[in-house]
Amino acid sequence: MSGLEGLYQQIILDQAKRRNGDGPLEGADAEHHEFNPTCGDEITVRVKLASDAEGGGSRLAELAWQGDGCSISMASASTLAELATGRPVDEVHELIEGFRAMLRSQGAGEPDEELLGDAIAFHGVSKYVMRVKCAMLSWVALEAALAKAAPAA
């Protein structure tokens, strides 16, 4: 294993233990539950939006999740909470799409570290098709919760 792979593995293990954002969120604007029937991982993501004074849209003011599953899914949720909270919703969607593209890469190419931050630690997961859904679970739940929270056009 290369030093970089070891570092990435350590980030995933640390995030799985840290569980940033794990807990209830009173007064959430929306929530969404996802379940992975293949392995039993499950997660509920709750969000609160606020006006983004600078951008004129909304920003993700708070994100909380509750779930149970493997280290990859829990670490991914923790990393997501750390990276997405406080960002404009448009940027959160870019983050989700960048993460999804990285996980579909099957380990090819170099992920955008500027966009993904510590989430690049999951690049190696993309080589293992059965683990991709584990890593994506919270991100898909966030995407659905944001769609539910978005004001009607």
N, C-alpha and C positions, 0 to 999 in steps of 0.2 A: 504494500500500500504506500502511495506517495505521501509526502508530508502534507500536501494540500488536501488529499482525501481524508487523512487523519484529522486535520483541522475541521473539515466539514462534518465529519462524524461526531467530533466533540461538540460543535455548535448544536447539532441536532439533539444530542444527549442532554446538553445543558438546557436547551429550550424546553425539552420534554419535562425536565424537573422543575424549571422556573414557572412554567404555565402562566405567562403574562396574559392578562385579560380573563382568566378563568374565574367565573362567578356570576351571580345574578346581575341584572341591570334593571333597576326600577324605572318605570316610565318610558320604556323603550318605544321608539316610533314603529319598529317592526322587528320580527324575528323569523327565522327559518330553521327547520330541522332537516338534517341529511343523515342518511343511514347507508352504510356500505354492507350489503348482504353477503358479500364474498368473505369478509373477515370479521364482521360484527362491529366495526368502528361506528360511532355515531356522535353527532354534535348538533347543538342548537346555538346559533349565532343571533345576538340581539344588537340593535344599533339605535343610536340617537343621532339625528342630524341637527345642524345649526346653520344659520345663514353665514355665508362666506363673504364678509364685508369687502375683501379685496377683489374676489373674482365674480361676485354677484350671484353665484350659484349656492350650492350647499356644500358643507364640509362634514366629514364623519367626526362628530364631536366625541362620541364614545362607542366603543365596541366591547362587548363581553360575550363569552362563550362558556358553555358547559358541555362536557362530553366525556366519553370514555373510549379508549382504543389504544392502538400500538404507539410506540414512541414517535414514529414518523408522523402520524396524524396529530398527536398532541403537540409535538414540536412545531409542526406547520401552523397550527392554530395560534400558538404562542408567538411565533415569528410574525404572523399576519397581524395580530393585535398590536404588536410593537411597531410595525411598519405603516399600517393604514390609519391608525387613530390620529386625528387632527388634520388629515389631508383633505383637500377639496375632493368631492365625490368623483369628478372627472379624472383626477390623478389616481384615485383608488381603482377605477375601472382600468386605467392603463397598467397599473401594477398587477391586477388580476390577469389581464391579457398577456403581459410579459411572463408571468409565472406559468400560465397555461402553455404558452409557446415553448418555454424552456422544458417543461415536463413532456411535451410531445416530441422533443428533439431526439429522444433515444440516446442521449449522451453526446450528440454531435454539436459542434460549434461552441462558441463562448457566450455565456449568458451576459446580459447587460447589468454589470455590477452597480452602475450608477442608479439604475431603475430599481433593481431588486434588493440591493443591500445584502443583509445576511441570508435572505431567501435563496441566494445562489448556492448555499450549502446543500440544497435539495436537487442540484443538477445531476448528481450521481444516481438519484432515485429514478430518473427518467430512463435508465437502462433496464429497469425492472418493471415491466408492464403491470404486474400484479400489485405493485406498491404505489403506482401513480395515483390511483383513486384515493389511497390513504392520504397522500400529500395534498391532493386537491379538495378534499372533503370540506374543510372550513372555508376555503376560497369560493367554492360553489355556493355554500350556504350564505356567505356574505353577499355575493352577487345577487342572490334571490331576495335576501332581506333588503338590500338597497332598492331593488325594483319595487318591492312592496311599500317602502317608505317614501319613494319618489312622489312628489305632489302630482296630482292628475293634470295632464296638459290641457 
